[in-house]
């Protein structure tokens, strides 16, 4: 009998039930889309921010020393202070090694460049362009292609990047214009013939420098395997209060949580552990930019989700109130025949639960499709369907539906059968 009453209610009030289900559907669609975007937006923003360059820099620990004598700042002579190129593969041994997307060592030098009858001293920097970095564990067989172009996506190249181990160079566009250099030209650098493989336009100081293979720059200064600094691009979690803590002053539990979170600070800390006598620091303008953007987007998504849920709850409540008013005689008759307040409440709660589940499932599917489309249009990569969001969506759908309809259901249970039937008569 109970199930028949519910079925008759859906058959006789199809329009009311459809409107309530539609309100739940729209609310859960918005919530699912916001949750799906929210769980994926961090990585996507990090990838977008990669266009601004690396977010961690590694340099010799000696460069961090700061000594004052007689009011004069005296720093150590760091001309011979270098990192070792053959140790950089250790960065891929840290806890968050899979988050390390790119590694780009640099070795700034000054080169004597002779073009025609003209000889000038120009700044040059040695880079990896397309370097194959092999794992420190030969049995793993892992290797990665690393290089500066991936961490400098704003560089515009005409021609080709210099090949590793070759005597090829790339020239900044401004320097090429001043010296009238073209792709394919051969000039003398440090007294050795080199070929111009490409011309780079960057919009910054790189336009006035030479870009050379790291091995060539090392030969020029007579320090094989030397690296002056290393830039690391890593997928990181935006900063929060814990990220800014000093790990050495945290409790063991909090320190483990800090260490096992992919903050730029924690990844830099782990790099220092595998590369002794170095300092690794986050580049704050990148990390802070990620945190600011993500917090604002998260706040906006939360506001939209809350507004959708409130609107859905109000719509369900209004629909239920109208339905109960239309069924006053039915409720009064059921009470006169012996139905308790619990049975009356249970009848309506079951109806709204069925609507919530149906609307929640449909809203999950529609919201996931919407998030997929938004990810594709905004971030250039679609957001995958996340089955883990279905329980959360159904729970929110139930809570909002029951909360919106609870006042109307309570009023239905307070109806006195004699009063209702007399009014209808």
C-alpha positions in Angstrom: 0.0 0.0 0.0 2.8 2.4 0.9 4.6 1.9 -2.4 1.3 2.3 -4.3 0.6 5.6 -2.6 4.1 6.8 -3.7 3.5 5.6 -7.3 0.1 7.3 -7.4 1.6 10.5 -6.2 4.2 10.5 -9.0 1.5 9.6 -11.6 -1.0 12.3 -10.4 1.5 15.1 -9.8 3.8 14.5 -12.7 4.3 18.2 -13.3 5.1 19.0 -9.7 7.6 16.2 -9.5 9.2 17.1 -12.8 9.7 20.7 -11.6 11.3 19.5 -8.3 13.5 17.0 -10.1 14.6 19.7 -12.6 15.5 22.0 -9.7 17.6 19.3 -8.1 19.1 18.5 -11.5 20.3 22.0 -12.1 21.7 22.4 -8.6 23.6 19.2 -8.7 24.8 19.9 -12.2 26.4 23.2 -11.1 27.9 21.5 -7.9 29.3 18.5 -9.8 30.9 20.8 -12.4 32.4 23.0 -9.7 33.7 20.0 -7.8 35.2 18.4 -10.9 36.9 21.6 -11.9 38.0 22.3 -8.3 39.7 18.9 -8.0 41.6 19.4 -11.3 42.2 23.1 -11.5 45.3 23.1 -9.3 47.4 20.9 -11.7 46.0 22.8 -14.8 46.8 26.2 -13.3 50.3 24.9 -12.5 50.7 23.8 -16.1 49.4 27.2 -17.3 51.8 29.0 -14.9 54.7 27.0 -16.4 54.6 29.6 -19.2 56.2 31.9 -16.7 59.2 29.7 -16.2 60.7 27.5 -13.5 59.4 27.6 -9.9 62.6 26.4 -8.2 66.2 27.5 -8.5 69.2 25.6 -7.2 72.6 27.2 -6.7 75.9 26.6 -4.7 75.5 27.0 -1.0 78.5 29.4 -1.0 76.4 31.9 -2.9 74.1 32.3 0.1 76.8 33.4 2.4 76.6 37.0 3.4 79.4 38.5 5.5 80.0 42.1 6.5 83.4 43.4 7.6 83.7 47.0 8.6 80.3 47.7 7.2 81.3 46.3 3.8 79.4 43.4 2.4 82.0 40.8 1.5 80.8 37.7 -0.4 83.1 34.7 -1.1 84.8 34.5 -4.4 82.4 32.2 -6.2 84.1 32.1 -9.6 85.1 28.5 -8.8 81.8 27.6 -7.0 79.8 25.3 -9.2 77.3 22.5 -9.2 78.2 19.2 -10.8 76.3 18.3 -14.0 76.6 14.5 -13.4 74.8 14.9 -10.0 71.6 16.5 -11.5 70.0 13.1 -12.1 69.7 12.8 -8.3 66.9 15.3 -8.4 64.7 12.6 -10.0 65.4 10.5 -6.8 63.4 12.7 -4.4 60.0 11.7 -2.9 58.2 14.0 -5.4 60.4 12.9 -8.4 57.3 12.4 -10.6 56.3 16.0 -10.1 59.7 17.3 -11.4 58.7 18.0 -15.0 61.9 19.7 -16.3 65.5 20.5 -15.2 67.5 23.2 -16.9 71.1 23.8 -15.8 72.8 27.1 -16.8 76.4 28.2 -17.0 76.9 32.0 -17.8 80.2 32.9 -19.4 81.7 35.7 -21.3 82.8 34.9 -24.9 85.0 36.6 -27.4 83.0 36.7 -30.6 84.7 37.5 -34.0 82.5 38.2 -36.9 84.3 39.5 -40.0 86.8 42.0 -38.8 84.9 42.8 -35.6 85.7 41.2 -32.3 83.4 41.8 -29.3 83.0 40.5 -25.8 79.4 39.1 -25.4 77.5 37.3 -22.6 76.8 33.7 -23.3 75.0 31.0 -21.4 75.4 27.2 -21.7 72.1 25.2 -21.6 70.7 21.8 -22.2 68.5 22.0 -25.2 67.4 18.4 -25.8 69.4 16.5 -23.2 68.6 12.9 -22.3 68.9 12.5 -18.5 69.4 8.9 -17.4 68.2 7.6 -14.0 70.9 7.0 -11.4 69.6 3.4 -11.2 70.7 1.7 -14.5 68.5 -1.2 -13.8 65.4 1.0 -14.1 66.1 2.0 -17.7 64.4 5.3 -17.1 65.4 8.4 -19.0 63.9 11.9 -19.6 64.4 14.6 -22.2 65.2 17.8 -20.4 66.2 21.3 -21.6 65.8 25.1 -21.4 63.2 25.4 -24.2 60.6 23.6 -22.1 61.1 26.0 -19.2 61.2 29.1 -21.5 58.1 28.6 -23.7 58.1 32.3 -24.6 61.3 31.9 -26.6 60.7 32.2 -30.3 63.2 30.3 -32.4 64.0 30.7 -36.1 66.2 27.9 -37.3 67.1 25.0 -34.9 68.5 24.6 -31.4 72.2 23.8 -31.2 72.8 20.0 -31.0 74.4 18.6 -27.9 78.1 18.0 -28.3 78.3 20.2 -31.4 80.0 23.5 -32.2 76.6 25.2 -32.9 75.2 28.2 -31.2 72.0 30.2 -31.1 72.1 34.0 -31.1 69.7 36.4 -29.4 67.8 38.5 -32.0 69.2 41.8 -30.8 72.8 40.6 -30.9 72.2 39.0 -34.3 70.9 42.3 -35.6 73.9 44.3 -34.2 76.5 41.9 -35.6 74.5 41.2 -38.8 74.5 37.4 -38.1 72.2 35.0 -40.0 71.3 31.4 -39.7 74.1 29.2 -41.2 76.8 31.8 -40.6 80.2 30.6 -39.2 81.9 32.9 -36.7 84.8 32.6 -34.2 83.9 32.2 -30.5 86.8 32.0 -28.1 89.0 31.5 -31.1 87.0 28.4 -32.3 84.7 28.3 -35.3 81.0 27.9 -34.5 77.9 27.8 -36.6 74.8 29.9 -36.0 72.0 27.2 -35.9 69.2 29.5 -34.8 68.1 33.0 -33.8 66.1 33.4 -30.6 63.6 36.2 -29.8 62.6 36.4 -26.1 61.8 40.0 -25.3 64.3 40.1 -22.4 68.1 40.0 -21.9 68.4 36.8 -23.8 68.0 38.8 -27.0 71.5 40.1 -26.4 73.3 36.9 -25.5 74.6 33.7 -27.1 72.9 30.4 -26.3 75.3 27.6 -26.5 75.4 23.9 -25.6 76.4 23.4 -21.9 79.4 21.2 -22.9 80.7 24.0 -25.1 80.4 26.6 -22.4 82.2 24.3 -20.0 85.1 23.9 -22.4 85.4 27.7 -22.8 86.0 28.2 -19.1 88.0 25.0 -18.6 85.6 23.4 -16.1 84.2 20.2 -17.5 80.9 19.2 -15.9 80.4 22.6 -14.2 77.0 24.2 -13.7 76.4 27.6 -12.2 72.7 27.3 -11.4 69.8 24.9 -12.1 66.2 25.8 -12.7 63.5 23.2 -12.0 60.0 23.2 -13.2 57.8 21.1 -10.9 54.1 20.5 -10.5 53.4 21.9 -7.0 50.5 22.5 -4.6 49.8 26.3 -4.1 51.1 27.7 -0.9 49.0 27.6 2.3 49.8 28.3 5.9 51.6 25.0 6.4 53.8 25.5 3.3 55.3 28.6 4.9 56.4 26.9 8.1 60.0 26.0 8.8 60.0 22.2 8.7 62.8 21.9 11.3 60.5 23.6 13.9 57.4 21.5 13.2 56.3 18.5 15.3 57.1 15.1 13.7 53.5 14.7 12.6 53.3 18.1 10.9 56.7 17.7 9.5 55.7 14.5 7.8 52.6 16.2 6.4 54.7 19.1 5.1 57.3 16.8 3.6 54.7 14.6 1.9 52.9 17.6 0.3 54.0 18.8 -3.1 54.8 22.4 -2.0 57.5 24.2 -3.9 59.3 24.6 -0.5 59.1 20.8 0.3 60.4 19.9 -3.2 63.2 22.4 -2.8 64.0 20.9 0.6 64.2 17.4 -0.8 66.5 18.6 -3.7 68.9 20.0 -1.1 68.9 16.6 0.6 70.1 14.8 -2.5 72.5 17.6 -3.7 74.8 18.5 -0.8 76.3 21.9 -0.5 73.5 23.5 -2.5 70.6 25.9 -1.8 67.3 25.3 -3.4 64.6 27.9 -3.2 61.2 28.5 -4.7 60.8 31.4 -7.1 58.1 33.2 -5.2 56.5 35.2 -7.9 55.5 31.9 -9.6 54.3 30.1 -6.4 52.5 33.1 -5.1 50.8 33.7 -8.4 49.5 30.2 -8.5 48.2 30.5 -5.0 46.5 33.8 -5.6 44.8 32.6 -8.8 43.7 29.3 -7.4 42.3 30.9 -4.2 40.2 33.4 -6.3 39.0 30.7 -8.7 38.1 28.4 -5.7 36.2 31.2 -4.0 34.2 31.9 -7.1 33.4 28.2 -7.7 32.3 27.8 -4.0 30.0 30.9 -4.4 28.5 29.5 -7.5 28.0 26.0 -6.0 26.4 27.5 -2.8 24.1 29.7 -4.8 23.0 26.7 -6.9 22.4 24.6 -3.9 20.3 27.3 -2.1 18.3 27.9 -5.3 17.7 24.1 -5.6 16.6 23.9 -2.0 14.2 26.8 -2.3 12.7 25.4 -5.5 12.2 22.0 -3.9 10.7 23.5 -0.8 8.2 25.6 -2.9 7.3 22.6 -5.0 6.7 20.4 -1.9 4.6 23.1 -0.2 2.3 23.4 -3.3 2.0 19.6 -3.5 1.1 19.3 0.2 -1.5 22.0 -0.1 -3.1 20.2 -3.1 -3.1 16.9 -1.1 -4.6 18.3 2.1 -7.7 16.1 1.7 -5.7 13.0 1.0 -3.6 13.7 4.1 -6.6 14.3 6.3 -8.3 11.1 5.1 -5.1 9.1 5.8 -4.9 10.5 9.3 -8.6 9.7 9.8 -8.0 6.1 8.7 -5.2 5.7 11.3 -2.0 6.8 9.6 0.4 8.3 12.1 2.5 11.4 11.7 5.6 9.2 11.1 3.9 7.4 8.2 2.8 10.8 6.7 6.3 12.2 7.0 7.8 8.9 5.7 5.6 9.0 2.6 6.8 12.5 1.7 10.5 11.8 2.6 10.5 8.7 0.4 9.1 10.8 -2.5 11.7 13.5 -2.1 14.5 10.9 -1.7 13.5 9.3 -5.0 13.5 12.7 -6.7 16.9 13.6 -5.1 18.6 10.3 -6.2 17.2 10.6 -9.8 18.1 14.3 -10.0 21.5 13.7 -8.4 22.5 11.0 -10.8 21.4 13.0 -13.8 23.0 16.1 -12.4 26.3 14.2 -11.9 26.3 13.1 -15.5 25.4 16.5 -16.9 27.8 18.3 -14.5 30.7 16.0 -15.5 30.0 16.6 -19.1 29.9 20.4 -18.5 33.2 20.2 -16.6 34.7 18.2 -19.4 33.7 20.9 -21.9 34.9 23.8 -19.7 38.3 22.1 -19.2 38.7 21.7 -22.9 37.7 25.2 -23.8 39.5 27.1 -20.9 42.6 25.0 -20.2 43.0 23.2 -23.5 42.6 19.7 -21.9 39.3 18.1 -20.9 38.5 17.2 -17.3 38.0 13.4 -17.0 34.8 12.0 -15.4 35.5 11.4 -11.7 33.3 8.5 -10.3 34.3 9.5 -6.8 32.2 12.7 -7.1 29.0 10.6 -7.5 28.6 9.8 -3.8 29.3 13.4 -2.9 26.8 14.7 -5.4 24.1 12.3 -4.2 24.7 13.2 -0.6 24.5 16.9 -1.3 21.4 16.3 -3.4 19.7 14.4 -0.5 20.7 17.0 2.1 19.5 20.0 0.1 16.2 18.3 -0.9 15.4 17.0 2.5 16.3 20.4 4.1 14.2 22.3 1.6 11.2 20.1 2.0 11.4 19.5 5.8 9.3 22.6 6.8 6.5 21.7 4.4 6.5 18.0 5.6 6.4 19.1 9.2 3.4 21.2 8.5 1.7 18.2 6.8 2.2 16.1 9.9 0.5 18.7 12.0 -2.7 18.7 10.1 -5.7 17.6 12.1 -8.0 15.3 10.1 -11.3 16.7 11.3 -10.3 20.2 10.5 -9.0 19.4 7.0 -12.0 17.2 6.0 -14.4 19.8 7.3 -12.7 22.5 5.3 -12.8 20.3 2.2 -16.4 19.4 2.7 
